[in-house]
């Protein structure tokens, strides 16, 4: 179940890294991708650290 989430995070990470390495080539939606990536990683890590709290218990 975590594999699709990890693939999405990896793609977002690549976009964020490319924007940092080549800021002139960053797309206009780069700021939104950065924010989405940070929030998604935070949620993934919280879900990984506390697995029993999101299963309706």
C-alpha positions as CSV (number, residue, x, y, z in Angstrom):
1,X,0.0,0.0,0.0
2,X,2.9,2.4,0.6
3,X,4.5,1.9,-2.8
4,X,2.2,4.2,-4.8
5,X,2.5,6.9,-2.1
6,X,6.3,6.6,-2.2
7,X,6.3,6.8,-6.0
8,X,4.2,10.0,-5.8
9,X,6.5,11.5,-3.2
10,X,9.5,10.6,-5.3
11,X,8.1,12.4,-8.3
12,X,7.3,15.4,-6.3
13,X,10.7,15.4,-4.7
14,X,12.3,15.3,-8.2
15,X,10.3,18.3,-9.3
16,X,11.2,20.2,-6.1
17,X,14.9,19.3,-6.5
18,X,14.8,20.4,-10.2
19,X,13.3,23.7,-9.2
20,X,16.1,24.2,-6.6
21,X,18.9,23.4,-9.1
22,X,17.4,25.3,-12.0
23,X,15.1,28.1,-10.6
24,X,14.8,29.8,-14.0
25,X,13.2,26.7,-15.5
26,X,10.8,26.2,-12.7
27,X,7.1,26.0,-13.8
28,X,4.6,28.6,-12.5
29,X,3.1,26.0,-10.2
30,X,6.4,25.2,-8.5
31,X,5.4,26.9,-5.2
32,X,2.3,24.7,-5.0
33,X,4.3,21.6,-5.7
34,X,6.8,22.5,-2.9
35,X,4.0,23.0,-0.4
36,X,2.1,19.9,-1.5
37,X,5.3,17.9,-1.2
38,X,6.1,19.1,2.3
39,X,2.5,18.4,3.6
40,X,2.5,15.0,1.9
41,X,5.8,14.0,3.5
42,X,4.6,15.2,6.9
43,X,1.4,13.2,6.6
44,X,3.2,10.1,5.4
45,X,5.7,10.3,8.2
46,X,3.0,10.8,10.8
47,X,1.1,7.8,9.4
48,X,4.2,5.7,9.5
49,X,5.1,6.7,13.0
50,X,1.6,6.2,14.4
51,X,0.0,3.5,12.3
52,X,-2.8,2.6,14.8
53,X,-4.2,6.1,15.1
54,X,-5.6,6.3,11.5
55,X,-7.5,3.0,11.4
56,X,-10.6,4.1,13.3
57,X,-9.5,2.8,16.7
